[in-house]
């Protein structure tokens, strides 16, 4: 994965989760969604850290293939 990038889209008006790695703006879609290019290793590191934090908050938290994480972006 070294030297590769992944592209993630974020709907108009939304923000990336807290401490999510920075990426490079790739394009803006006609619907206002921002397409951003990321280093996949940094994204995976963020996922691992977020999982550790969830385990610290919720004892016994174990992610599975059906785990759905909602991010509260606040008001």
ABEGO torsion letter per residue (X at the ends): XBGBBBBBBBBBGBBBBBGBBBBBBABBBAAGBBBBBBBAAAAAAAAAAAAAAAAAABBGBBBBAABBBBBBAEX
